[in-house]
Amino acid sequence: MLSAIAPVRSLLLSIFVMMAGAGFMSTLVGVRLTATGHPPVVVGAVATAYFAGLAVGALKAGLVISSVGHIRAFAAFVSLLSATTLAYALAQHSIFWAALRFADGLCVAGVYVCLESWLNARAEPRRRGSVLAAYMIALYAGQALGQFLLNIGDAKPSLPFAVASILISLAVIPVALTRGVSPAFGEAPMLSIPHLFAISPLGVAGAATTGVMMGGFYGLGAVYARQMGLDVAATATFMSAVIFGGVALQWPVGWLSDKFDRRRVITISFAGVAVVGAGIALCGDAKLPLLGLGGLFGGLCFALYPLCVAHTNDHLGADQRVAASGGLVMIYSLGAAIGPVAGGLAMSMMGAPGLFLFFTACALASLAFAMWRHWSSQPVPQELQQGFQSLPRTTPMSAALDAHSEGRE
């Protein structure tokens, strides 16, 4: 694996450093807005602005990259992200912060598109799986570790924004000093939502529901923790536990999906999310159970998206898989834009536990749909199932890094 990632180590270092600074901003914004008395639905609306920016940026960032190249585009996106991160300290108003979150989403999507298209061009076909795994480790490790920057704001409220901006700015250095030549930019293909639904109704529905739940969690998970009485340090630990759990459980869940009918594994995963979500809603502020259940919640939710991609790919030829995976990323992103507002409404009506009761309802609805699909359609023969590949839920460009998009089993 080390030989596979050596040519792209500067790109991986950049995404790790950037996510250490930018990855906790959703948590910080939620905590700060809650502390000043904003209701969950307002916090959710601000979070939705970020996911809306992420979706728009994923579609439009290619225009910038095509015009000026990867290195200049990356520097521009990161510089603007660093500036908007500092701007939060200027004024705390929900509309102003929503505009900043939308800009953050645009910039983060631009960074993802830059790096993922660059990684796709630099990775050797036989080593794409290793490069993808390293990219995901760098991205989610930075995001999880960055959560602990919440702990530095007690003495000076503006300090977390300043430290985050410093880390984001430093992310430019490895890319700016790289000796490699940035590649030509090519757009990632995407299948339309109606076409994808006709191919795999469960894959589309599952990706959308996963987006709703994960968008709701990233936007309001910290708000839930604070309203349940956890202090800032415990809130950061809870958010990190969910992210680390999500990374840890993807491989074993994926291994099971390669051994059995993948629809059954998806069905069981949704059932597990429903049970764990209800458990979190009922366990109160007991820290150890909350961390354990949070890790299980993250593990099952993180695994559901690549499970849905793999299930959709089971019905496709090798030449369609990249386009299908790209379309599913956008479906996930649309769900993620809905999740924070819907979760905020649930919290406004039912209190803090309403967030995870909402996730439970989403999982139960998808469980019912998955069971119906299981009974009403024939499974893909096990020998024809495509191998599970853990995938990030970032932009359509990430789909091209999937080792199985090259038609290899």
N, C-alpha and C positions, 0 to 999 in steps of 0.2 A: 504493500500500500504506500510506503514511503516513497518508492521510486515513481509511483503514479502521481503523487501530489507535489513532488519536487518542482515541476515546471510551473505550478500554479500556486505556490506557497504564498506569494505576495498577495494574491487575490483573497486567499483564505484568511490571511492575517488581517486584511482590511475589513472583511465582513465581520470577523470576531470583534475587533476593536469598535467598529461602528455600532454593532448590536449591543455591546456592553454599555454604550452611551445612549442609544436610541431605544433599546428594547424595553426599558422600564418606564418610558414616558407615559404610556397608557395607564400604568399603575400610579405614577406620581400625579398625573392630571386628575384621575379619579379620586385619589386621597385628598388632594387639595380642594377640589370642588365640594366634596362631601364635608370637609372640615369647615367650610364657609357657609354651609346650610343649603346648598343646591340639592334639589330632590333627585332621586335616581333617574327619572325620565330625562332630566336635563343633562345629567352626566352621560347617560346613554346616547343622547343626541350628539353630544360633543364627540363621543367615541365613534359614532356612525360617520361623522365627517371624515375621520381618519380612513376608515375602510372605503368610503366613497372615493377619496383621493387616491388610495391604493389601486382601486379598480380603474380609474381614469388614467392614472400614471402607467399602469401596465399596458394599456392600449396605445398611449401617445408617446411614451418615452423614446420609442424607436425613431421618431422623427428627429429628435435632438441628436441621438447617437449617429444616425445616418448623415447628419449635416456636419458635425464637428469631430466625430470619432469617439472611441470609447474613453480614452484618458481624459480628454477635455470635458466630455459629458459627465463622467464620474466626478471630476473635480467640481463641476458646477452644481450637481445635485447635492453632494456632500457639503459644499460651502453654504448653500441655501438652507439645508437642514440644520447646520450648526447655527446659522443666524436665527432661524425660527425658534430653535431651542432656547436661545438666550432671550428671545422676545417675550416668552412667558412671564419673565420677571418684571416686565414693564407695567403690566396691568392685569388684574385677575377679573375678567368678565367672560361670561360663558360664550357670548357671540364672538368675541375676539379670540378666545381660545379655540372655538370651533373652526374659525378660519385658519388658525395656525395648525390645527390638527389635519385639516384638509391639505394644506401645503406640505405638512410632514408626510402624509400618505403619498402625495405625488413624488416627493423626493426619494422616499424609501423604495417605491416601485421603480423609479429610475435607476437607483443603485442596483436593485435586484436584476433588472433587465440587462444593465451593463455587465455585471459580473457573470450572470448565468449564460448569456450569449458568448462571452469571452471564454468561460470554462468549457462550453460546448465546442468551441472552435479549437481550443488547445488540448482537450482530452483525447487520447487515443481511443478508438472504438472499443478495444478489448479492456480498457481500464476505466470506462465511464462509470461503472458501478462504484469503484473505489473513490473516484473524484466526487461523485454525488454524495457518498457517505461522509467524506471529509468535509464537504460543504455544509451538510446538515449538522454535523458535530460542531463546526465553527459557529454557525448561525445560532443554534439553540443553546450552546454553552455560553456564548456571549450574552444572549437574552436572559438566561437564567441567572448568571452571575451578576448581571447588571441590576437585578431587582434589589440587591443589598445596598445600592446607592441611596435607597430611601432612608437609610439610617443616618445620613450625614446632614439632614436638614433641620435638626432641632435648634441649633444655635443660630443659624443664619438661613432663613427660608429660601433665599436665592441660590444657595450653594449647590444643591443637586443639579439645577439647570446649568450652572457654570461648569461643573465637572462633566456633565453629559456633553456639553458643547465642546469642551477640550478633547474628550475621547473621540467624538465625531470628527473633529478637525484633524486629529492625528491619523484617522483612517485613510486620509488622502495620501500620506507619505509612501506606504509600500507600493501603491499603484503608480504614483507620480515618478518614483525612482526605478520602476521596473525596466529591465533592458529589452523585454519582449516587445514586438510590434503588435499593436492592437489589430484585431482581425476586421474584415469587412462585416457589416451588419446585415443579417437576414431576418425577416419577420418570421415569427412562429405561427404555423397554421393552426386554425381552430375550427372544429365542427360546430354547427349551430345547435342551440339548445333543443329545438324540436327534433332535429336529426339524432342527437344523442339520446333523447328520451325514447325515440322509436327503437333505437338499438338496445338500450339498457335502462328501463324505467327505474330499477332499483339503484343503479349506479348514480343516476342524476338526482333522484330523491335523497339518497344517502349523502351525497356531496353537499347538497343544499342544506340539509338538516345539520350536518357537521359544521358548516359555515355559520349557521345561526347560533349554535351552541358555543363554538370557539370564539366567535366575534363577541357574543354576550359575555363570555368569561373574561376575555382580555379587556373589554371595556368596563366591566363592573365587578370582576372578581375581588379586586382590592376594596371596593366600596362595600361588598358583602362582608369581607373580613373585618373592616373597621366598624361597621354597624353591629357586628356580633361581639364587639368588645376587644378584639385583638389589637395589641399595640402595633406601632409601625414596624418594629423588627419582626414580630410574628407574622404580620401581613406579608412582608418581603419573603419570609421563609415559606409561607403557604403558596405564594405565586411561583416560587422557584420549585417547590415540590411537584406542582402540577406539570411544569415544563419538563423537569427531569424525569418524572414518571412517564410522560408522553414519549420521550426518546427511548427509555428503557424497555417499554413493553411492545414497541413496534415489531421487533424481530420475532419474539415468541408468538405473537398473534399472527404475524405474516406466515410463519412456519406452519402453524395449524391450518391456515387457509390454503396452503399448497398441498396439504395432506387430505383434506376433506372438502366437501362441497362448499365453495366459498360463500354461497348465499346463507348457509347454515352458520358460518362463522360471523357474518355480518349481522344476522338475526340475534345470535347470542351476545354480540358486542353491544347492540342497541339495548338488549335486555339488561346487560351489565351496567350500562350508563344510567338506565332508569333506576336500578336498585341503588347504585352508588350516589346518584343525585338525590334520591329520597333520603339516603343515609346522612349525607352532608346537611340537608335541610333540617334533619331531626337531631343531629348530634350537638347542636349549640356551639359553645365556644371551647369545648374540650380540645386542647391543642393537638395531642398525639393522634387521637382518632381523626381529627380534621386533616392533619398532614397525610396520614395513611390513605384516607378516602380520597383526598385531593390527588395524590399520586396515581391511584387507580382511575379516577375520573380522567386525568390527563392521558394516561396510558391508553385507555379505551377510545377516547375521542381523537387523539392523534392518530391512532391506528385506523380509524374508520375511513378517513379520506383515502389513503393508499389502497385500502381494501376495495373501496368503490371504484377507484381507477383500475385496479387489477380485474375486478369483475366486469367492468365495461370492456377492457381489453380482451377478455376471454371471448367476446363476440365479434372481434375485429381481426382483420389482416394486419400484418406487420406494417404495411404502408399507411395505415390509418391511425396508429396508436398515438403518435405524437400529437396529431390534430385533436384526437379525442381527449387526451390528457390536458392539452391546452384549454379546450372548452370547459372541462370540469374544474380547472382552476378558476375560471371566470364565474362559473356557477357557485363555487364555494365563496368567492369574493362577494357576490351579490347577497348570499345568505349572511355573510359576516357583517354586511352593512345594515341588515335588518335586525340582527340579534341584539345589539345594545339597546335600541329603542324598545323592542318588545320585552327584553329582560327588565329594563327600567320601569316599564308599565307594570310588570308583574311585581316588582319590589314595592312600587307605590301602593299597590292594592293589598299585598300580603305581608309587607315588611321584608327584612333582609332574606329570610328563608325562601321568599317567593322567587328569587333568582334560580335556585337549584330545583325548586318545584317546577318552574318553567322549563328547565332543561329536561326534567323527568317527563313532562308532558310531550315535549318534542321527541324524546327517545321512544316513548310509548307509541306515538303516532307512526313513527318510522318502523317500529317493531311490528305493528299491525300490518303495515304495507309490505314489509319484508316477508312476513308469514304468508300473506296473500300471494305474493310472487312465487314463494317457495311451493305453494300448493297448485298454482295455476299454470306453471310453466316447467319445462323439463330442465334439469341441470346440464351444464356443460360437462361432458365426460372428463374425468380427472386427468386423463392423459393429454387432453387438449387444453387444460387450464394453463394460462401463462404464469410464470413464476412471479411471486410477490416481490415488489420493489418499494422500499420506503422512499417517500417523496415529500419534498417541502411543499407548502401551500402558499407559494409566493407569486409567481407570474407564469404565463404560458411558456416562457423560455426554459423553465426548469424541467418541463416534460421531455425536452430533447436530450437531457442528461440521463434519462432512464436507460439503464443498460439494455432493457428489452425492446426499446424503440429501434434497435438495430436489427431486430428479428432474431436475436440469439436467445436460446432457452437456457 
